[in-house]
Amino acid sequence: MLWIGLPLAVCTAFLYRCCDLCIAHASRLDARFYLCYNACDFLELQLPGVSVNSSSNRHPLRLNVGFLLHQGVGSNRSFDFDHPSVRIGELEVADLRGSIRFSRTSQGLYAQGDLQAATTVDCVRCLEAFSQRLEIRLDDLFVFPPGQASDPLLTIPETGILDLNPLVREYLVLDVPLRPVCRSACKGLCPECGNNLNLEPCSHPAAEVDPRLSGLKSLISQS
């Protein structure tokens, strides 16, 4: 059994049965508190009021909200995010920033907040990769106890550890444009040789267009 070496006040104030090791040894602890003796699990959780700005936190979207479930209706706490790089499912994002406030309700926890991030996508015109900014808004009720929830993404497990990865990933993916463009003035590729016209113009003569297809030329220029 590992002892995390943190003051008792820190452990008892923020942790709620955050790992199986603690639950297994619950009989050896003061029944008034839930302590975490597993240093690895503790360090991978986001604590309220602490900004995530270190790559050592491998799970910045796993939030310890168990302490808030034992507070009265109306109690709230904010979680701040400032992470240079994080993998959310199969989605790699950079510069994850924002804040989410959780408020205790009779049904569970109501989350409100905004997150911004960036991910790499390919421009549909020039096919070059670029960083696409994403912005999402959370305005969701997470149900507790979990047996009362109809949506598994909006459920708080008995452990009190809320994993926002699936929900945040879904919102971020929905915010990716269907036709991402690196910039509004992107010139795209030369239809003759495939040269990137943003880098240099083509010097070869323009190809002759079949008069029967001349009407399509305007459509190409608008795409």
Residue frames as a rotation matrix with the C-alpha (Angstrom) as fourth column:
MET 1
0.582 0.813 0.000 0.00
0.813 -0.582 0.000 0.00
0.000 0.000 -1.000 0.00
LEU 2
-0.403 -0.749 0.526 1.41
0.759 -0.595 -0.265 3.39
0.511 0.292 0.809 -1.02
TRP 3
0.289 0.434 -0.853 1.17
0.797 -0.603 -0.037 6.51
-0.531 -0.669 -0.520 1.09
ILE 4
0.557 0.025 0.830 0.96
0.727 -0.497 -0.473 9.63
0.401 0.867 -0.295 -0.95
GLY 5
-0.376 -0.824 -0.425 2.73
0.927 -0.325 -0.189 11.78
0.018 -0.465 0.885 1.59
LEU 6
-0.442 0.299 0.846 0.21
0.142 -0.908 0.395 14.64
0.886 0.294 0.358 1.45
PRO 7
-0.909 0.133 0.395 -1.34
-0.416 -0.359 -0.836 16.37
0.031 -0.924 0.381 4.47
LEU 8
-0.743 0.664 0.082 -4.42
0.582 0.702 -0.411 14.71
-0.330 -0.258 -0.908 5.88
ALA 9
-0.136 0.727 -0.673 -6.50
-0.013 -0.680 -0.733 17.84
-0.991 -0.091 0.102 5.20
VAL 10
-0.486 -0.090 -0.869 -5.76
-0.824 -0.283 0.490 17.66
-0.290 0.955 0.063 1.48
CYS 11
-0.973 0.075 -0.217 -6.72
-0.016 0.920 0.392 14.00
0.229 0.385 -0.894 1.19
THR 12
-0.586 0.788 -0.187 -9.93
0.683 0.357 -0.638 14.25
-0.436 -0.502 -0.747 3.20
ALA 13
-0.257 0.507 -0.823 -11.10
-0.199 -0.861 -0.468 17.45
-0.946 0.044 0.322 1.56
PHE 14
-0.199 0.064 -0.978 -10.84
-0.922 -0.352 0.164 16.34
-0.333 0.934 0.129 -2.04
LEU 15
-0.795 -0.261 -0.548 -10.94
-0.505 0.785 0.359 12.57
0.336 0.562 -0.756 -2.37
TYR 16
0.099 0.880 0.464 -13.91
-0.901 0.277 -0.333 10.24
-0.422 -0.385 0.821 -2.43
ARG 17
0.377 0.028 0.926 -13.07
-0.009 1.000 -0.026 6.55
-0.926 0.001 0.377 -2.82
CYS 18
0.480 -0.144 -0.866 -10.86
-0.790 -0.500 -0.355 7.39
-0.382 0.854 -0.354 -5.81
CYS 19
-0.271 -0.559 -0.784 -9.30
-0.826 0.554 -0.110 3.94
0.495 0.617 -0.611 -6.26
ASP 20
0.545 0.511 -0.665 -9.99
-0.219 0.852 0.475 0.28
0.809 -0.113 0.577 -5.59
LEU 21
-0.357 -0.768 -0.532 -7.04
0.419 0.377 -0.826 0.10
0.835 -0.518 0.187 -3.20
CYS 22
-0.813 0.099 0.573 -8.67
-0.476 -0.680 -0.558 2.65
0.335 -0.726 0.600 -0.90
ILE 23
0.206 0.979 0.015 -11.99
-0.855 0.172 0.489 0.82
0.476 -0.113 0.872 -0.94
ALA 24
0.307 -0.149 -0.940 -10.29
0.107 0.987 -0.122 -2.47
0.946 -0.063 0.319 -0.09
HIS 25
-0.566 -0.604 -0.561 -8.71
0.653 0.086 -0.752 -0.90
0.503 -0.792 0.346 2.99
ALA 26
-0.130 0.588 0.798 -11.70
-0.189 -0.805 0.562 1.24
0.973 -0.078 0.216 3.98
SER 27
0.737 0.480 -0.476 -12.15
0.311 0.384 0.869 -0.67
0.600 -0.789 0.134 7.24
ARG 28
0.029 -0.826 -0.563 -8.71
0.997 0.066 -0.044 0.54
0.073 -0.560 0.826 8.37
LEU 29
-0.716 -0.265 0.646 -9.61
0.346 -0.938 0.000 4.20
0.606 0.224 0.764 7.81
ASP 30
-0.830 0.480 -0.285 -11.61
0.030 -0.471 -0.881 6.67
-0.557 -0.740 0.377 9.85
ALA 31
-0.350 0.763 0.544 -15.21
0.894 0.445 -0.049 6.14
-0.280 0.469 -0.838 8.74
ARG 32
0.409 0.543 -0.733 -15.79
0.340 -0.836 -0.430 9.89
-0.847 -0.073 -0.527 8.59
PHE 33
0.176 -0.463 -0.869 -13.33
-0.727 -0.656 0.202 10.33
-0.664 0.596 -0.452 5.70
TYR 34
0.912 -0.046 0.407 -12.33
0.304 0.741 -0.599 8.74
-0.274 0.670 0.690 2.42
LEU 35
0.346 -0.882 -0.319 -8.59
-0.524 -0.464 0.714 8.74
-0.778 -0.080 -0.623 1.94
CYS 36
0.943 -0.123 -0.310 -6.49
-0.229 0.439 -0.869 7.80
0.243 0.890 0.385 -1.05
TYR 37
0.487 -0.804 0.341 -3.41
-0.270 0.232 0.935 5.71
-0.831 -0.547 -0.104 -0.38
ASN 38
0.349 -0.329 0.878 -2.64
0.820 0.560 -0.117 5.16
-0.453 0.761 0.465 -4.04
ALA 39
-0.150 -0.505 -0.850 -0.20
0.091 -0.863 0.497 7.83
-0.985 -0.003 0.175 -5.20
CYS 40
-0.913 -0.237 0.333 -0.54
0.325 0.074 0.943 6.95
-0.248 0.969 0.010 -8.90
ASP 41
-0.146 0.941 0.305 -4.32
0.954 0.053 0.293 7.29
0.260 0.334 -0.906 -8.97
PHE 42
0.399 0.310 -0.863 -4.21
0.671 -0.740 0.044 10.50
-0.625 -0.597 -0.503 -6.97
LEU 43
-0.381 -0.688 -0.618 -1.68
0.075 -0.689 0.721 12.24
-0.922 0.228 0.314 -9.21
GLU 44
-0.900 0.066 0.432 -3.62
0.437 0.142 0.888 11.42
-0.003 0.988 -0.157 -12.39
LEU 45
0.080 0.996 -0.036 -6.78
0.996 -0.079 0.036 13.18
0.033 -0.039 -0.999 -11.18
GLN 46
-0.493 -0.109 0.863 -7.75
0.256 -0.966 0.024 16.80
0.832 0.233 0.504 -11.61
LEU 47
-0.430 0.298 -0.852 -8.50
0.888 -0.032 -0.460 18.55
-0.164 -0.954 -0.251 -8.33
PRO 48
0.575 0.738 0.354 -10.92
0.782 -0.623 0.029 21.47
0.242 0.260 -0.935 -8.08
GLY 49
0.966 -0.112 -0.232 -9.46
-0.025 -0.937 0.349 24.95
-0.257 -0.332 -0.908 -8.19
VAL 50
0.038 -0.995 0.088 -6.16
-0.048 0.086 0.995 23.68
-0.998 -0.042 -0.044 -9.63
SER 51
0.607 0.148 -0.781 -5.21
-0.733 -0.275 -0.622 24.50
-0.307 0.950 -0.059 -13.21
VAL 52
0.624 -0.386 0.679 -3.92
0.407 0.903 0.138 21.58
-0.667 0.191 0.721 -15.27
ASN 53
0.849 -0.370 -0.378 -0.76
-0.527 -0.653 -0.544 22.90
-0.046 0.661 -0.749 -16.88
SER 54
-0.167 -0.934 0.316 1.65
-0.833 0.305 0.461 19.99
-0.527 -0.186 -0.829 -16.63
SER 55
0.046 0.126 -0.991 2.22
-0.826 0.563 0.033 17.14
0.562 0.817 0.130 -19.06
SER 56
-0.914 -0.405 0.039 2.68
-0.346 0.723 -0.598 14.86
0.214 -0.560 -0.800 -16.03
ASN 57
-0.321 0.884 0.339 -1.11
-0.447 0.174 -0.878 14.72
-0.835 -0.434 0.339 -15.65
ARG 58
-0.981 -0.160 0.112 -2.01
0.002 0.562 0.827 11.98
-0.195 0.812 -0.551 -18.12
HIS 59
-0.405 0.908 0.105 -5.76
0.850 0.332 0.410 12.31
0.338 0.255 -0.906 -17.62
PRO 60
-0.997 -0.070 -0.041 -6.64
0.080 -0.924 -0.373 16.00
-0.012 -0.375 0.927 -17.28
LEU 61
-0.436 0.900 0.003 -10.30
-0.675 -0.329 0.661 15.33
0.596 0.286 0.751 -18.09
ARG 62
-0.040 0.389 -0.920 -10.75
0.555 0.775 0.303 12.80
0.831 -0.498 -0.247 -15.28
LEU 63
-0.325 0.014 0.945 -12.20
-0.457 -0.878 -0.144 14.93
0.828 -0.479 0.292 -12.51
ASN 64
-0.723 0.075 -0.687 -12.57
0.595 0.574 -0.564 14.10
0.352 -0.816 -0.459 -8.84
VAL 65
-0.476 0.649 0.593 -16.06
-0.424 -0.760 0.492 15.38
0.770 -0.017 0.637 -8.01
GLY 66
-0.184 0.418 -0.890 -16.89
0.567 0.784 0.251 12.96
0.803 -0.459 -0.381 -5.20
PHE 67
-0.810 -0.177 -0.560 -16.43
0.578 -0.402 -0.710 15.57
-0.100 -0.898 0.428 -2.49
LEU 68
-0.877 0.480 -0.029 -19.08
-0.474 -0.852 0.224 17.76
0.083 0.210 0.974 -4.13
LEU 69
-0.329 0.779 -0.534 -21.65
-0.044 0.552 0.832 14.95
0.943 0.297 -0.147 -4.11
HIS 70
-0.181 0.206 -0.962 -21.66
0.912 0.402 -0.086 15.08
0.369 -0.892 -0.261 -0.29
GLN 71
-0.947 -0.101 -0.306 -22.32
0.215 -0.907 -0.364 18.81
-0.241 -0.410 0.880 -0.16
GLY 72
-0.189 0.964 -0.188 -25.67
0.362 -0.110 -0.926 20.55
-0.913 -0.243 -0.328 -0.15
VAL 73
0.258 0.398 0.881 -27.66
0.965 -0.059 -0.256 21.64
-0.050 0.916 -0.399 -3.17
GLY 74
0.990 0.085 0.110 -26.23
0.102 -0.982 -0.158 24.87
0.094 0.168 -0.981 -4.53
SER 75
0.396 -0.918 -0.024 -22.60
-0.088 -0.064 0.994 24.09
-0.914 -0.392 -0.106 -3.68
ASN 76
0.994 -0.083 0.067 -20.26
0.073 0.073 -0.995 24.56
0.078 0.994 0.078 -6.60
ARG 77
0.274 -0.961 -0.043 -16.63
0.018 -0.040 0.999 24.31
-0.961 -0.275 0.006 -7.60
SER 78
0.831 -0.035 -0.555 -14.67
-0.537 -0.304 -0.787 25.22
-0.142 0.952 -0.272 -10.74
PHE 79
0.375 -0.746 0.550 -12.07
0.509 0.662 0.550 23.18
-0.775 0.073 0.628 -12.60
ASP 80
0.618 -0.251 -0.745 -9.59
-0.592 -0.772 -0.232 25.11
-0.517 0.584 -0.625 -14.75
PHE 81
0.647 -0.361 0.672 -7.72
0.575 0.810 -0.119 23.64
-0.501 0.463 0.731 -17.71
ASP 82
0.691 -0.539 -0.482 -4.44
-0.691 -0.687 -0.225 24.75
-0.210 0.489 -0.847 -19.27
HIS 83
0.351 -0.484 0.802 -2.78
0.088 0.869 0.486 21.84
-0.932 -0.100 0.348 -21.03
PRO 84
-0.230 -0.534 -0.814 -0.36
-0.714 -0.475 0.514 22.05
-0.661 0.700 -0.272 -23.98
SER 85
-0.463 0.059 -0.884 -1.23
-0.731 0.538 0.419 18.66
0.501 0.841 -0.206 -25.44
VAL 86
-0.443 0.384 0.810 -3.70
-0.552 0.595 -0.584 15.91
-0.706 -0.706 -0.051 -24.64
ARG 87
-0.898 0.198 -0.392 -5.16
-0.204 0.602 0.772 12.86
0.389 0.773 -0.501 -26.37
ILE 88
-0.383 0.865 0.324 -8.94
-0.701 -0.045 -0.711 12.59
-0.601 -0.499 0.624 -26.12
GLY 89
0.703 0.497 0.508 -9.89
-0.088 0.770 -0.632 9.19
-0.705 0.400 0.585 -27.46
GLU 90
0.212 -0.632 0.745 -8.27
0.920 0.386 0.065 9.03
-0.329 0.672 0.664 -30.89
LEU 91
0.749 0.143 0.647 -8.32
0.427 -0.851 -0.306 12.84
0.507 0.505 -0.699 -31.18
GLU 92
-0.197 -0.872 -0.448 -5.06
0.980 -0.193 -0.055 14.69
-0.038 -0.450 0.892 -30.55
VAL 93
0.750 0.439 0.495 -5.58
0.453 -0.886 0.098 18.28
0.482 0.151 -0.863 -29.43
ALA 94
-0.424 -0.898 -0.120 -3.22
0.805 -0.313 -0.505 21.05
0.416 -0.310 0.855 -28.40
ASP 95
-0.934 -0.070 0.349 -3.57
-0.050 -0.945 -0.324 24.09
0.353 -0.320 0.879 -26.18
LEU 96
-0.083 0.923 -0.376 -6.57
0.649 0.336 0.683 22.82
0.757 -0.188 -0.627 -24.21
ARG 97
-0.975 -0.214 0.057 -7.82
0.114 -0.705 -0.700 25.75
0.190 -0.676 0.712 -22.15
GLY 98
-0.193 0.945 0.264 -10.96
-0.175 -0.298 0.939 26.73
0.966 0.135 0.222 -20.32
SER 99
-0.924 -0.005 0.383 -12.96
-0.383 0.011 -0.924 26.33
0.001 -1.000 -0.012 -17.14
ILE 100
-0.275 0.858 -0.433 -15.93
0.076 0.468 0.880 24.21
0.958 0.209 -0.194 -16.07
ARG 101
-0.700 0.142 0.700 -18.08
-0.700 -0.329 -0.634 24.95
0.141 -0.933 0.330 -13.02
PHE 102
-0.533 0.516 -0.671 -19.97
0.325 0.856 0.401 22.10
0.782 -0.004 -0.624 -11.35
SER 103
-0.542 0.466 0.700 -23.00
-0.787 -0.574 -0.228 22.92
0.295 -0.674 0.677 -9.20
ARG 104
-0.981 0.195 0.009 -24.70
0.169 0.874 -0.455 20.45
-0.096 -0.445 -0.890 -6.88
THR 105
-0.368 0.929 -0.046 -28.33
-0.825 -0.303 0.476 19.75
0.428 0.213 0.878 -7.67
SER 106
0.099 0.494 0.864 -30.82
-0.803 0.553 -0.224 17.24
-0.588 -0.671 0.451 -6.33
GLN 107
0.955 0.285 -0.081 -30.21
-0.268 0.715 -0.646 15.11
-0.126 0.639 0.759 -9.46
GLY 108
0.546 -0.828 0.131 -26.42
0.837 0.546 -0.037 15.24
-0.041 0.130 0.991 -9.46
LEU 109
-0.197 -0.678 -0.709 -24.00
0.418 -0.712 0.565 17.87
-0.887 -0.185 0.423 -10.80
TYR 110
0.844 0.470 0.260 -24.79
0.460 -0.382 -0.802 20.55
-0.277 0.796 -0.538 -13.34
ALA 111
-0.155 -0.988 0.000 -21.77
0.721 -0.113 0.684 21.50
-0.676 0.106 0.730 -15.49
GLN 112
0.935 0.336 0.109 -21.34
0.325 -0.694 -0.643 24.82
-0.140 0.637 -0.758 -17.28
GLY 113
0.224 -0.902 -0.370 -18.20
-0.018 -0.383 0.923 26.01
-0.974 -0.201 -0.102 -19.00
ASP 114
0.929 -0.029 -0.368 -16.21
-0.367 -0.184 -0.912 26.62
-0.041 0.983 -0.181 -22.16
LEU 115
0.279 -0.871 0.405 -13.20
0.251 0.473 0.844 24.82
-0.927 -0.134 0.351 -23.57
GLN 116
0.788 -0.159 -0.595 -10.91
-0.602 -0.406 -0.688 25.82
-0.132 0.900 -0.416 -26.43
ALA 117
0.195 -0.746 0.636 -8.39
0.101 0.661 0.744 23.63
-0.976 -0.081 0.204 -28.20
ALA 118
0.237 -0.181 -0.954 -6.70
-0.933 -0.315 -0.172 23.10
-0.269 0.932 -0.244 -31.56
THR 119
0.299 -0.158 0.941 -6.31
0.111 0.985 0.130 20.04
-0.948 0.065 0.312 -33.73
THR 120
-0.624 -0.637 -0.452 -4.55
-0.419 -0.216 0.882 19.34
-0.660 0.740 -0.132 -37.03
VAL 121
0.408 0.751 0.519 -6.69
0.265 0.446 -0.855 18.96
-0.874 0.486 -0.017 -40.15
ASP 122
-0.627 -0.585 0.514 -6.12
0.632 0.003 0.775 19.14
-0.455 0.811 0.368 -43.93
CYS 123
-0.383 0.440 -0.812 -7.30
-0.449 -0.857 -0.252 22.08
-0.807 0.268 0.526 -45.99
VAL 124
0.277 0.589 0.759 -9.81
0.409 0.643 -0.648 20.99
-0.869 0.490 -0.063 -48.63
ARG 125
0.938 0.074 -0.338 -8.33
-0.233 -0.585 -0.777 23.44
-0.255 0.807 -0.532 -51.16
CYS 126
0.354 -0.896 -0.267 -4.55
-0.860 -0.200 -0.469 23.07
0.367 0.396 -0.842 -50.93
LEU 127
0.754 0.065 -0.654 -4.46
0.053 0.986 0.159 19.78
0.655 -0.155 0.740 -48.96
GLU 128
-0.396 -0.903 0.169 -1.91
-0.079 -0.150 -0.986 21.25
0.915 -0.403 -0.012 -46.53
ALA 129
0.079 0.365 -0.928 -2.20
0.885 0.404 0.234 20.43
0.460 -0.839 -0.291 -42.84
PHE 130
-0.472 -0.195 0.860 -3.00
-0.137 -0.947 -0.290 23.33
0.871 -0.255 0.420 -40.51
SER 131
-0.904 0.105 -0.415 -4.11
0.428 0.218 -0.877 23.96
-0.001 -0.970 -0.242 -36.95
GLN 132
-0.286 0.903 0.322 -7.88
0.180 -0.280 0.943 24.28
0.941 0.327 -0.083 -36.63
ARG 133
-0.916 0.016 0.402 -9.22
-0.376 -0.389 -0.841 26.12
0.143 -0.921 0.362 -33.57
LEU 134
-0.315 0.826 -0.467 -12.13
0.420 0.563 0.712 24.44
0.851 0.028 -0.525 -31.78
GLU 135
-0.850 0.143 0.507 -14.48
-0.488 -0.575 -0.657 25.92
0.197 -0.806 0.558 -29.19
ILE 136
-0.375 0.739 -0.560 -17.11
0.381 0.673 0.634 23.99
0.845 0.024 -0.534 -27.28
ARG 137
-0.411 0.380 0.829 -19.68
-0.790 -0.602 -0.115 24.79
0.455 -0.702 0.547 -24.61
LEU 138
-0.753 0.198 -0.627 -20.67
0.397 0.897 -0.193 22.39
0.525 -0.394 -0.754 -21.83
ASP 139
-0.544 0.692 0.475 -24.16
-0.822 -0.552 -0.137 22.80
0.168 -0.465 0.869 -20.43
ASP 140
-0.136 0.349 -0.927 -25.02
-0.225 0.900 0.372 19.35
0.965 0.259 -0.043 -19.10
LEU 141
0.358 0.319 0.877 -26.47
-0.932 0.065 0.357 17.61
0.057 -0.945 0.321 -16.06
PHE 142
-0.479 -0.555 -0.680 -24.47
-0.398 0.828 -0.395 14.63
0.782 0.082 -0.618 -14.79
VAL 143
0.490 0.866 0.102 -26.73
-0.555 0.220 0.802 12.28
0.672 -0.450 0.588 -12.87
PHE 144
-0.761 -0.597 -0.254 -25.91
-0.165 0.556 -0.815 10.68
0.627 -0.578 -0.522 -9.52
PRO 145
-0.076 -0.579 0.812 -26.56
-0.279 0.794 0.540 7.94
-0.957 -0.185 -0.221 -8.41
PRO 146
-0.779 -0.387 -0.494 -25.67
-0.543 0.023 0.839 6.36
-0.313 0.922 -0.228 -11.76
GLY 147
-0.781 0.501 0.372 -28.64
0.525 0.850 -0.045 3.98
-0.339 0.161 -0.927 -11.77
GLN 148
0.149 0.897 -0.417 -30.97
0.432 -0.438 -0.788 6.92
-0.890 -0.062 -0.453 -12.44
ALA 149
-0.258 -0.350 -0.900 -29.24
-0.554 -0.710 0.435 8.04
-0.791 0.611 -0.011 -15.65
SER 150
0.742 0.549 0.386 -30.39
0.055 0.523 -0.851 7.20
-0.669 0.652 0.357 -19.17
ASP 151
0.847 -0.526 -0.068 -27.22
-0.198 -0.195 -0.961 8.41
0.493 0.828 -0.269 -20.93
PRO 152
0.683 -0.615 -0.394 -23.93
0.731 0.568 0.378 6.74
-0.009 -0.547 0.837 -19.87
LEU 153
-0.204 -0.787 0.582 -21.97
0.697 -0.534 -0.478 9.86
0.688 0.308 0.658 -20.93
LEU 154
-0.173 0.248 0.953 -23.93
-0.425 -0.892 0.155 11.92
0.889 -0.378 0.260 -18.40
THR 155
0.824 0.407 -0.395 -23.43
0.103 0.579 0.809 9.64
0.558 -0.707 0.435 -15.41
ILE 156
0.040 -0.794 0.607 -21.21
-0.891 -0.304 -0.339 10.00
0.453 -0.527 -0.719 -12.33
PRO 157
0.055 -0.033 -0.998 -19.98
0.066 0.997 -0.029 6.57
0.996 -0.064 0.057 -11.14
GLU 158
0.888 0.331 -0.320 -20.03
0.286 0.149 0.947 5.50
0.361 -0.932 0.038 -7.51
THR 159
0.087 -0.948 -0.306 -16.30
0.990 0.115 -0.075 6.21
0.107 -0.297 0.949 -7.30
GLY 160
0.657 0.201 -0.726 -16.94
0.376 -0.923 0.085 9.93
-0.653 -0.329 -0.682 -7.70
ILE 161
-0.488 -0.848 -0.207 -14.47
0.104 -0.292 0.951 10.12
-0.867 0.443 0.230 -10.60
LEU 162
0.634 0.764 -0.117 -16.08
0.060 -0.200 -0.978 11.81
-0.771 0.613 -0.173 -13.60
ASP 163
-0.459 -0.770 0.443 -14.44
0.511 0.179 0.841 11.03
-0.727 0.612 0.312 -16.95
LEU 164
0.338 0.587 -0.735 -15.22
-0.198 -0.719 -0.666 13.86
-0.920 0.371 -0.127 -19.38
ASN 165
-0.668 -0.741 -0.067 -13.15
-0.211 0.103 0.972 12.38
-0.713 0.664 -0.225 -22.23
PRO 166
-0.574 0.450 0.684 -16.04
0.772 0.575 0.271 10.77
-0.271 0.684 -0.677 -24.20
LEU 167
0.489 0.851 -0.192 -18.31
0.750 -0.522 -0.405 13.81
-0.445 0.054 -0.894 -23.96
VAL 168
0.291 -0.459 -0.840 -15.62
-0.244 -0.884 0.399 16.40
-0.925 0.088 -0.369 -24.71
ARG 169
-0.763 -0.563 0.319 -14.39
0.111 0.372 0.922 14.31
-0.637 0.739 -0.221 -27.66
GLU 170
-0.164 0.792 0.588 -17.93
0.952 0.282 -0.115 14.21
-0.257 0.541 -0.801 -29.08
TYR 171
0.708 0.444 -0.549 -18.31
0.368 -0.896 -0.249 17.99
-0.602 -0.026 -0.798 -28.80
LEU 172
-0.081 -0.837 -0.542 -14.88
-0.312 -0.495 0.811 18.67
-0.947 0.234 -0.221 -30.33
VAL 173
-0.737 -0.159 0.657 -15.49
0.473 0.574 0.668 16.37
-0.483 0.803 -0.348 -33.29
LEU 174
0.242 0.921 0.306 -18.81
0.936 -0.139 -0.323 18.09
-0.255 0.364 -0.896 -33.96
ASP 175
0.653 -0.027 -0.756 -17.03
0.055 -0.995 0.083 21.47
-0.755 -0.096 -0.649 -34.00
VAL 176
-0.524 -0.837 0.156 -14.57
0.193 0.061 0.979 20.42
-0.829 0.543 0.130 -36.75
PRO 177
-0.009 0.546 -0.838 -15.74
-0.772 -0.536 -0.342 22.04
-0.636 0.643 0.426 -40.03
LEU 178
0.641 0.316 0.699 -16.95
0.160 0.837 -0.524 19.67
-0.750 0.448 0.486 -42.75
ARG 179
0.651 -0.464 0.601 -14.78
0.662 -0.042 -0.749 21.56
0.372 0.885 0.280 -45.28
PRO 180
0.578 -0.467 -0.669 -11.86
0.446 -0.505 0.739 23.03
-0.683 -0.726 -0.083 -43.31
VAL 181
0.694 -0.372 0.617 -9.96
0.466 -0.422 -0.778 25.80
0.550 0.827 -0.120 -45.10
CYS 182
-0.088 -0.844 -0.528 -6.55
0.991 -0.020 -0.134 26.99
0.103 -0.535 0.838 -43.92
ARG 183
-0.636 0.006 -0.772 -7.49
0.219 -0.957 -0.189 30.61
-0.740 -0.289 0.607 -44.72
SER 184
0.370 0.926 -0.068 -10.25
0.203 -0.153 -0.967 32.32
-0.906 0.344 -0.245 -46.66
ALA 185
0.535 -0.224 -0.815 -7.83
-0.744 -0.582 -0.329 33.48
-0.400 0.782 -0.478 -49.36
CYS 186
-0.202 -0.632 0.748 -6.40
-0.120 0.774 0.621 30.01
-0.972 0.035 -0.232 -50.02
LYS 187
-0.097 0.073 -0.993 -5.81
-0.949 -0.309 0.070 29.61
-0.301 0.948 0.099 -53.77
GLY 188
0.724 0.439 0.532 -5.83
-0.348 0.898 -0.268 25.83
-0.596 0.010 0.803 -53.71
LEU 189
-0.195 -0.775 0.601 -4.09
0.212 0.565 0.798 23.57
-0.958 0.283 0.054 -56.23
CYS 190
-0.481 -0.047 -0.875 -3.48
-0.792 -0.404 0.457 24.10
-0.375 0.914 0.157 -59.91
PRO 191
0.500 0.765 0.406 -6.04
-0.490 0.636 -0.596 21.95
-0.714 0.099 0.693 -61.77
GLU 192
0.755 -0.255 -0.605 -3.44
-0.555 0.243 -0.795 21.17
0.350 0.936 0.042 -64.43
CYS 193
-0.026 -0.905 -0.425 -0.26
-0.229 0.419 -0.879 20.22
0.973 0.075 -0.218 -62.56
GLY 194
0.596 0.345 -0.725 -1.38
0.554 0.478 0.682 20.07
0.582 -0.808 0.094 -58.91
ASN 195
-0.536 -0.834 0.129 1.01
0.521 -0.447 -0.727 22.83
0.664 -0.322 0.674 -57.79
ASN 196
0.080 0.499 -0.863 0.13
0.963 -0.262 -0.062 24.64
-0.257 -0.826 -0.501 -54.58
LEU 197
0.173 0.062 0.983 -0.82
0.666 -0.742 -0.070 28.10
0.725 0.667 -0.170 -55.84
ASN 198
0.989 0.125 -0.080 -0.28
0.140 -0.611 0.780 29.61
0.049 -0.782 -0.621 -52.38
LEU 199
0.394 -0.916 -0.073 3.45
0.459 0.127 0.879 28.95
-0.796 -0.380 0.471 -52.71
GLU 200
-0.661 -0.591 -0.462 4.03
-0.132 -0.515 0.847 29.97
-0.739 0.621 0.262 -56.33
PRO 201
0.372 0.818 -0.438 2.00
-0.628 -0.126 -0.768 30.60
-0.683 0.561 0.467 -59.49
CYS 202
0.210 -0.233 0.949 2.11
0.536 0.840 0.087 28.22
-0.817 0.491 0.301 -62.41
SER 203
-0.255 -0.422 -0.870 3.89
-0.470 -0.732 0.493 29.36
-0.845 0.535 -0.011 -65.61
HIS 204
-0.824 -0.036 0.565 2.58
0.396 0.677 0.621 26.72
-0.405 0.735 -0.543 -67.99
PRO 205
-0.834 0.544 -0.092 -0.04
-0.459 -0.591 0.664 27.76
0.307 0.596 0.742 -70.55
ALA 206
-0.329 0.812 0.482 -3.63
-0.662 0.165 -0.731 27.25
-0.673 -0.560 0.483 -69.61
ALA 207
-0.840 0.063 0.539 -5.23
0.310 0.871 0.381 24.15
-0.445 0.487 -0.751 -71.05
GLU 208
-0.783 0.604 -0.151 -7.91
-0.476 -0.426 0.769 24.53
0.400 0.674 0.621 -73.66
VAL 209
-0.666 0.642 0.378 -11.37
-0.205 0.330 -0.921 23.98
-0.717 -0.692 -0.088 -72.28
ASP 210
-0.756 0.511 0.409 -14.00
0.647 0.494 0.580 22.11
0.095 0.703 -0.705 -74.23
PRO 211
-0.820 0.454 0.348 -16.66
-0.360 -0.882 0.303 24.73
0.445 0.123 0.887 -75.06
ARG 212
0.066 0.906 -0.419 -19.31
-0.025 0.421 0.907 22.33
0.998 -0.049 0.050 -73.88
LEU 213
0.229 -0.064 -0.971 -17.76
0.900 0.395 0.186 22.39
0.372 -0.916 0.148 -70.38
SER 214
-0.555 -0.525 0.646 -17.09
0.324 -0.851 -0.413 26.13
0.766 -0.020 0.642 -70.18
GLY 215
0.292 0.773 0.564 -20.03
-0.333 -0.470 0.817 26.60
0.897 -0.426 0.120 -67.85
LEU 216
0.771 -0.033 -0.637 -18.31
0.515 0.621 0.591 24.49
0.376 -0.783 0.496 -65.21
LYS 217
-0.223 -0.953 0.205 -15.33
0.605 -0.301 -0.737 26.86
0.764 -0.040 0.644 -65.02
SER 218
-0.140 0.238 0.961 -17.24
-0.497 -0.856 0.140 29.31
0.856 -0.458 0.238 -62.84
LEU 219
0.874 0.483 -0.050 -18.12
-0.227 0.496 0.838 26.52
0.430 -0.721 0.543 -60.43
ILE 220
0.384 -0.820 -0.424 -14.45
0.781 0.533 -0.324 25.57
0.492 -0.207 0.846 -60.03
SER 221
-0.461 -0.598 0.655 -13.46
0.224 -0.793 -0.566 29.14
0.858 -0.114 0.500 -59.20
GLN 222
0.162 0.619 0.768 -16.15
-0.670 -0.503 0.546 29.33
0.724 -0.603 0.334 -56.52
SER 223
0.782 0.173 -0.598 -15.14
0.188 0.850 0.492 26.11
0.594 -0.497 0.633 -54.75
